[in-house]
Every structure is written in C-alpha cells, then in structure tokens.
C-alpha cells in the first residue's frame, strides 16, 4: 500500500501572509478623540460589508467592500483607537471625515500585506 508521499507533484508551497492574498490594516478612531462605542464599531463593520463599489475605488456606487478578518482589543466606551484587518481586492481610501458615511468616525489605511503571487 502506497503512503501519502510528499513530492513536488502533489502539492505546492509558496510564501504567504497567512491571512489571505491581500490584507489591509485600518485604524478607526472618533474624530473628536473620544471613546468608540459598540454602535460605532458595528456601523463601520456593516458599512464595509455592504459597500457598493466595483473594486476600482472610483465609481459612484460607494466604497469597495471588504471582509473583516480581525479586530484589535476593543472595550466599548473606553477604547479610543481600534485596528481592523480587512481582506479584499478593492481600494480602501483613508477617510478622516465621517468614514464610510458614519458621522464622527475617521479611518486611516495603515499598511497593506499582499502575497507575492
């Protein structure tokens, strides 16, 4: 009986970030430097998933959609800054005035990780 066998013909290895082909880190704060509420965070996450863009960042249907892969430590009413790991192929634009249409929020793109594929 043959074993599983590991050779270059039955699997492929390549370097990656472990989160997906493209991951963005975004910082979310309130414009007035106050503490974020659960409603602030929920509205931002919902807006990311409901975005109506086409992926090129320049259309009129709204920003491009992203999936939230992770959120940094957050305590409603006391956390003033939260980081989100987003996955998607679209364009995320830093928005310091009512980010994604949510009054009082500011979102800044910190960095992008992309697999070298």
Secondary structure, 3 states (H helix, E strand, C coil): CCCCCCCCCCCCCCCCCCCCCEEEEEEEEECCCCCCCHHHHHHHHHHHHHCCCCCCCCCCCCCCCCEEEEECCCCCCCCCEEEEEEECCCCCCCECCCHHHCCCEEEEEEEEEECCC
